[in-house]
Amino acid sequence: MKNYFFGIILSFVCIHMLFTTTAFSEDIPSALIAEKTYHFETVIEGDRVFHDFIIRNGGTAPLKIVKIESG
């Protein structure tokens, strides 16, 4: 009888874990970038140039930017 109840409880726990993982959840971040590259005009060596990229989170979870590279 104890094994029967243990099996039922284990089944419920497994089903709960299956449906609460991020693979099935709608809470995921989504980076939306309108302009992925930008090419500067001719620049004199030593001049500082700037450009702002707008990154918007289209998802519902926090978006973490962990690495940015310039080319």
Rosetta silent file (secondary structure, phi, psi, omega in degrees, C-alpha in Angstrom):
SEQUENCE: MKNYFFGIILSFVCIHMLFTTTAFSEDIPSALIAEKTYHFETVIEGDRVFHDFIIRNGGTAPLKIVKIESG
SCORE:     score description
SCORE:     0.000 S_00000001
   1 L     0.000  -38.486  179.372    0.000    0.000    0.000 S_00000001
   2 H   -65.888  -38.673  179.541    2.879    2.380    0.792 S_00000001
   3 H   -64.455  -34.911  179.225    4.474    1.678   -2.585 S_00000001
   4 H   -63.737  -48.993  179.663    1.181    2.525   -4.307 S_00000001
   5 H   -66.915  -38.401  177.273    0.948    5.966   -2.633 S_00000001
   6 H   -61.526  -41.702  178.478    4.643    6.608   -3.219 S_00000001
   7 H   -63.777  -40.702  178.747    4.163    5.861   -6.933 S_00000001
   8 H   -66.202  -46.324 -179.781    1.218    8.254   -7.179 S_00000001
   9 H   -63.434  -43.195  178.452    3.063   11.052   -5.392 S_00000001
  10 H   -61.590  -39.710  178.169    6.166   10.498   -7.519 S_00000001
  11 H   -62.334  -45.439  179.414    4.034   10.636  -10.680 S_00000001
  12 H   -63.272  -40.066  178.823    2.470   13.955   -9.638 S_00000001
  13 H   -64.184  -44.373  179.657    5.874   15.423   -8.827 S_00000001
  14 H   -63.798  -42.519  178.732    7.286   14.362  -12.208 S_00000001
  15 H   -64.335  -42.201  178.672    4.297   15.758  -14.096 S_00000001
  16 H   -61.793  -44.153  179.817    4.538   19.034  -12.166 S_00000001
  17 H   -65.167  -36.366 -179.488    8.264   19.352  -12.954 S_00000001
  18 H   -62.719  -42.944 -175.910    7.634   18.574  -16.620 S_00000001
  19 H   -89.103   -2.814  177.772    5.125   21.399  -17.053 S_00000001
  20 L  -110.714    7.882  176.511    7.008   24.006  -15.021 S_00000001
  21 L   -77.337  161.258 -178.055   10.335   23.823  -16.873 S_00000001
  22 L   -66.587  -20.928  179.812   11.380   26.731  -19.091 S_00000001
  23 L   -65.812  -29.661 -178.890   10.927   24.580  -22.196 S_00000001
  24 L  -106.441   -6.687 -176.623    7.163   24.639  -21.680 S_00000001
  25 L   -86.953  152.779  177.242    6.909   27.965  -19.920 S_00000001
  26 L   -87.955   -6.444 -177.884    6.090   31.236  -21.641 S_00000001
  27 L   -84.744   81.250  177.152    8.533   33.132  -19.380 S_00000001
  28 L  -133.358  147.508  176.292   11.525   33.451  -21.692 S_00000001
  29 L   -79.221  155.819  178.403   13.535   36.508  -22.759 S_00000001
  30 L  -147.937  109.652 -178.946   13.631   37.566  -26.385 S_00000001
  31 E   -77.492  123.668  176.562   16.108   40.192  -27.647 S_00000001
  32 E  -112.985  115.372 -176.609   14.607   42.414  -30.334 S_00000001
  33 E  -123.470  113.153 -178.130   17.226   44.467  -32.177 S_00000001
  34 L   -70.371  -40.178 -176.486   16.037   46.673  -35.040 S_00000001
  35 L  -121.643  105.002 -174.428   19.550   47.586  -36.228 S_00000001
  36 L   -86.291  -22.736  177.654   22.094   44.773  -35.806 S_00000001
  37 L  -135.207  158.758  175.956   25.029   46.503  -37.515 S_00000001
  38 L  -147.267  129.928 -179.739   26.163   50.063  -38.100 S_00000001
  39 L  -110.238  119.261  177.681   28.928   51.225  -40.433 S_00000001
  40 L   -75.035  151.841  171.613   30.613   54.519  -39.607 S_00000001
  41 L   -69.852 -178.017  179.472   31.737   56.860  -42.357 S_00000001
  42 L   -58.422  132.577 -177.257   35.457   57.564  -42.690 S_00000001
  43 L  -123.396  136.901  175.616   36.912   58.425  -39.292 S_00000001
  44 L   -74.318  135.054 -178.136   40.197   60.177  -38.540 S_00000001
  45 L   -56.107  132.003 -179.645   42.414   57.994  -36.387 S_00000001
  46 L    98.898  -19.074  176.528   42.082   58.950  -32.742 S_00000001
  47 L   -70.391  147.200  176.240   38.553   60.394  -33.083 S_00000001
  48 L   -98.928  131.122  178.420   35.927   58.908  -30.817 S_00000001
  49 L  -123.672  150.141 -176.933   32.723   57.790  -32.474 S_00000001
  50 L  -135.231  152.454  171.690   29.519   56.566  -30.863 S_00000001
  51 L  -152.965  134.631  178.645   26.354   54.823  -31.906 S_00000001
  52 L   -96.330  129.623  173.033   23.432   53.699  -29.758 S_00000001
  53 L  -104.107  132.434  178.658   21.832   50.336  -30.392 S_00000001
  54 L   -95.290  119.850  177.473   18.308   49.872  -29.078 S_00000001
  55 E  -117.960  123.024 -177.532   17.734   46.409  -27.602 S_00000001
  56 E  -117.251  140.922  177.311   14.233   45.623  -26.424 S_00000001
  57 E   -87.842  110.724  179.189   13.088   42.613  -24.437 S_00000001
  58 L   -90.010   -1.788  179.921   10.150   41.088  -26.294 S_00000001
  59 L   -98.814 -170.038 -178.256    9.781   38.263  -23.760 S_00000001
  60 L  -108.634  -13.238  177.449    8.424   38.115  -20.248 S_00000001
  61 L   -95.702  158.160  178.236   11.554   37.022  -18.372 S_00000001
  62 L   -60.049  137.806  178.590   14.478   39.373  -17.648 S_00000001
  63 L   -95.570  123.233  179.657   16.885   39.722  -20.567 S_00000001
  64 L  -109.836  122.654  176.255   20.553   39.399  -19.581 S_00000001
  65 L   -97.657  113.899 -173.256   23.202   40.674  -21.983 S_00000001
  66 L  -104.236  -16.661 -178.616   26.382   38.811  -21.088 S_00000001
  67 L  -156.886  135.176  175.210   28.711   39.648  -23.997 S_00000001
  68 L  -131.203  136.007  179.835   29.001   42.329  -26.658 S_00000001
  69 L  -126.898  146.129  172.848   31.646   42.355  -29.388 S_00000001
  70 L  -104.772  155.060 -176.309   32.644   44.944  -31.936 S_00000001
  71 L  -112.601    0.000    0.000   33.869   43.980  -35.344 S_00000001
